[in-house]
Amino acid sequence: MKRITQAVAALACFLAGAAAAQTPEVARYPMRPIRIVVPLAPGGPSDLVARTVGQKMTEAWGQQVIIDNRAGANGVVGCEIVAKSAPDGYTLIMGTTGTHGINASLYPKLPYHTINDFAPIARIGISNYVLVSHPSLPVSTVKELVRLARAKPGQITWSSGGSVSQLAAELFKRTAGIDVIIVPYKGNALAVAATLSGEVSLIFGGIAQSAPLIKAGRLRALAVSGTRRSHTLSNVPTVAEAGVSGFEAGSWYGLLAPGATPRPIVERLNREVVRIVQLPDVHERLAAEAFDIPTDTPEQFAAYIKADVEKWAKVVKETGIKAN
């Protein structure tokens, strides 16, 4: 009897999905304007990525794509709006490492489920960091930094300007087996300024923003945080290449829909996003901001988010970091 019940339930789900795929609303999607919620303030990387992709969607589909900035609680406000919206493909969110990788651990009582309440569509850009030091710190490589930090435990300072950069620093600290003091600042601008002044010695900086400072000799590049070198700083090794294996950290930006969004709509959105990021002008614009540009399937993106949640949950648990 139990097997029969399970079979009936599975058949019901299949028929419901098939019915959804055959409705005129799905077959003719999109038939009205689409809203992309950006859960962070205007002007940042997530806003840039959303507006770049949204403009191209508008041009291709003849339906306006509205960018709706809903900042608050490290992205929780915007995520809740989308998680509780109708799953029809007309309300989407520009998710990030912070909103869909880290917040699940920083906020144990989120008003939505990070995995179950969203349907991943595709990552659009990956923004890695560059580990830079103030010139007064007597190191030129990661190996020299590790050696100095072990010789002077608790004496080297490292600034951070947000939860992602703070946890990336904590992850490096644990992976390298060193004891440094991580100093949190209220915003990336203040964290960078503190490093430039020599108030602190290290920071994981944005590659596009740090490159001119490195060129001018105001900061010294030690390594990039991704799994491969940046095209912007091609002569700078990855952290793994520089001697700390198993380390990788950065920020990703990707489009998600409410969890029960019909599969055909998710797939159509995925095809469109992949097409857009491969356009020469879009690729050039994102590359100019030092983005790596992946081309995920929805399944690949979903697996990536799941692994990201698990990765940062471990760091949050080990450090005991709490949301401000």
URTAZI-V767667 format. One line per field, one symbol per residue. psi: psi as a letter, one per 20 degrees, with the letter a starting at -180 (. if undefined). A space follows every 10 residues. Layout:
psi = ???
This chain:
psi = gghgghgggg hggghggggg hiqhhghjpq irqppopokr qqiaghgggg hgggghgghh ijppoppoom qplkihghhh gghjrpmjji orqnrrgghj ghhhhhnilq krphghjqop fqqhqporrp oqqqiipmqi rhhhgggghh hmpjipqpqq krhghghggh ggghhilror opopqmqhgh gghhghijhr hqqoqpghhh ghhghijhqp pgqqiairqq hhmiiprrgg hiinqjppqa pqpqpqrqhj ppghgghghg hgggggiipg hgggghhhjk pqormqrhgg gghggghggg ghhgggghhj pqq.
